[in-house]
């Protein structure tokens, strides 16, 4: 009866978690689309937010393969769309981000034109991610009113909100993850360290705060079969938060990740042995268990702790 309860609770909870997450498939091949905020105007290459995001994925034990940035200072939606088209074909990406619109606003662009071109770009981003919307995310436009250049001008903030209302509505209508980093940008005048030396663009520190916000919304997508060949499978039991595996015929690594993709357990297991892992210290929630054998066989399961 307890096993049935675990399964029902898992199914209900897991469906809710999936709807709110960016799926990360490994190895990560990340394409970042945007303007000065994505290319990192006035900061070092390693301080750009896509670079910091890639580094953070590595730190969290994700397998990363490629990072490509298509972005340039001053680009509007039409500039970005043209640049993407010029670089086609762009194949093999399993994670795509989109952040665009500040130059449409700054240059007095028509908001209806922005809506049309943003939707076209979002469709392109989905296509470039293999038509999997869970592998796409959109960042809101930062508010440069909160910089020495913007000097607290409320009209800038009003217009930025208008453009963000447009891109948020379109993004959510397409069931793509929208991450609102605008509130972070609005600390720029009270926290000068968040603004780059040019007095306009974000600093590496602000970009790191964006990355922290993005990481909160990611979920590891296992690229291996969730149900291994029964003739080769490794069975396990979960009882009273004790995870016990039957005899493991090959030397193996056991990894356990939480729903955010953070590695919470790692254990080397010798061949022809059994393993029991105490999970009492872990918070309630969904976890992913992965075993990789010395012959590169991979087994994975999802479990629910309550």
N, C-alpha and C positions, 0 to 999 in steps of 0.2 A: 504493500500500500504506500509506503514511504517513497519507493521508486516512482510510482505513478504520480504522486504529488510533486516530486522533483521535476518530472517531465512536463506536467501541465504548467507549473510555475515557470519553467524554463521557456516554453513556447510562448507564453503570454509576455514574459519580460523581454525575450530576445527580439520579438517582432517590433516592440517599441524602441529598443536600443538601435536596431538597424535603421529605422526610419529617421533617426536623428544623427547619423554618423556619416563620415566620409570613409569609404572603403579603401583600404590600402592593400594593393596586391603586390606580391614580391616576385622578382626583384623590381624595385620601384624605378619607373622611367617617367620622370616628371617634366611636364612642359608648362612653363609659367608665362602667361600672356599679359601685357600691360603697357605701362608708360614709365615715367620717371620713378614712380614708387616701386616698381618691380625691378628696374635696372639698377636702382639704388644710387640715384644722383647724389653726389657729394659725400658718399661713404666708400670705404674700401670694399673690394669685391667680396671678401669673406663676411662683411657686415650686411650685405643685401639680405632681405628676408628669405628669398628662395634658397640661398646658400645656407643660411642659419637653419632653415627648416630641414634641408637635406642632412645637415650635420646632426640635428636633433633626432631625426629618424635613425641615423646610424647609431647614435648613443643609446637609443631605445631597442637596439638589436634587430632593426629591420635590415633586410638585404637591399642595398641601393645600387642602381646601375648607371643611370644617366640623368643629368639635369640640363635642360635647354631653356634658355630665356629668349623670348621674342618681345622686346620692349625697347622704348627709346624716349628720352625726355622730350616733352612737347607733343607727343602723339595724342590724337583724338581717336574716336572709334573708327573713323574711315581710314586713318593712317594705319592702325593696327590691322584692320581687315585686309588692306592692300599688302601689307608686309607678310601676313600669313599666306595669302594667295601666291605671293612671289616665291615662298619657300616650300610650296607643296611639291611632291608629296611629303607629308609628315606622318610617319607610320610608327607603330609600336609603343605609343605612350599609353600608360595605364593610370595616369593621374594628371589632371589639367586644371590650372587655376586661371581666373580672369579677374583683373582689376583695371577698370578703364572708365574715364569720364571727367576727370578733373579739368582737362584741357578743353573739353566741350563747354564746361561751365565757364572757365576763365576767359575763353575767347568769345563768349557771348553766343554760343551755339543754341539752336532751337531745340527745345526739350523733346518735341515730337520726333525730330530727326534722330536725336540721341536714343529714344526708345526703340525706334525701328532698327538702327544700326547695332544697338546693344543686343537686341534679340537675335539678330543675324550672327553676331559674334558668339553668343551663348550656344546657338545651334552648331556653329563650327567647333566650339570647345567640346561639345558632347560627341560630335562625330570623331574628333581627334582622339577622344578617350575610348574609342571602340563602341560608341553608342551606349555606353554604360553611364547613366547619370549619377550613380553613386560614386563614380571616380572623378567627378568634377566638383569644384567649389568656387564660389564667387566671394570676393572681399569688397566691402563697402568703400566708398571714396572717403579718404581722410579729409579733415576740415583744416585747411591752411589758414583760416582766420586766426587760429591759435598759434601763430608764429610771429616773430618780429615783423616779417614781411606783411602778414595779414593784419597785424596791429589790432586784433579783436573786432574787426569790422563785422557787425551783425548781419549785414546784407549777404556777405559771403556764406555765413552759416545757413541762412535761410535758403539760398540757392543750392548749396551742397545737400541740404535735406531734401529738396525737391528732386534732385537728380538721384539721390539714394532711394527715395520712395519709388521711383521708376524702376531702378535696377533690382531692388528687393522684390517688388511685385512680379516682375517678369521671371526672376530666378525661382521664386516660390511656386509660380504657376507651372514651371517646368519640373518641379519636384527635385530641384538641385539645392545643395546645401549653401546657405547664405551666412557669412560670418561678418558680424558688425564690429569693425575695428575703429569706427569713427569716434566713439567715446574715449578710446585710448588717445587718439590724436588731440582731443580737446583738453589735454593736460599740458600742452606745449608751452603755454605762457607761464604757468605756475611752476613747471619743472623744466627749466631751460636745457637740461641734459638730454631731453627727448628730441631736441631740434638740432639738425646738422649745422656745421659752421657757416653755411650759406644763408642761414636765417629763414629758410623756407621749407626745406625737405626734412623728413625724419632722420634721426640719428640711428646708429646701429643699435642703441639701447631701445629706442621705440620699436624698431623692427623685431627685436627679441621678444618684446611684449606681444606683438602680433603673432609671432610663432607660438608662444605659450597658449594664446587663444585658439589658434588652429589645432594644436595638438590635443586640446580638450575634446575635439569633435572627430577624432580619427578612430577607426576600428580596423584591426588586422583582418584581411581576407586571406584565408589560407589557400594557397595555390596547389595544394595536394588534395587527394581524395579524402573526404571526411569519413568514409567507411571503407577501410582497406579490404583487400582480398581476404575472405574469411579463411582461406587455406594458409595464409601467412600472417594473420592478425595477431596482435598482442592484446589479451583481454585484461580488463581491470575491474575493480570494485571500488565503490565510494561509500564508506560507512562511517558515521560520526566524524566526518572531516578527515578521515584517513584514506588516502588514495593508494591502493595496493595493486600492483601489476603482477601477473603471473610470470613464470620463468621466461626471461628474455634471452634468446639463444645467442645473440650477437652483442658485442660491446656497443653501447648506445649512449646518446645524450637525451635526457628528458628535459624539456622546456615547458614552463607553464606561464601563460600570458593572461593579464586581465583584459577586460573588454576594450580598454583604450590602447591595447597593444603593448603595454609595458611588461617587460620580463620580470616576473616575481619569484620564479624558482628556476634554477639550472642545476642539473645533477648528472654526473658521469656514472654510468651503470656498467659494471663488468658483465661479460658474457655468462650465460647459463645461471642467471641469478634472478631473484625476485626483489621487488622494491616496494617500500611503503613510505609515503611522503605525508608528513603531518601538515595540514592546512588550517590549523586552528587559529593562526594569527591573521589570516586573510579576511578582508571584509566580505560581506554577503554580496553576491553578484555572479555574473557570467565569467567563466574562465575557459581558455583554450589550452589543451594539452597536446603537445607534439613530441613524438619520439622519432629520432633519426638514427638508424643503425649504421654500423661501419661499412655496410655494402650499399649505403645511400637509400635504403628503403625508408619511406616516411609514413608515419601513422599519426592520425590526429582525431581528437574528440572534443566536443564541447561539454562542459559540466556546469552545474549550477550549485552554488553554495548558499545556504540560508542560515 
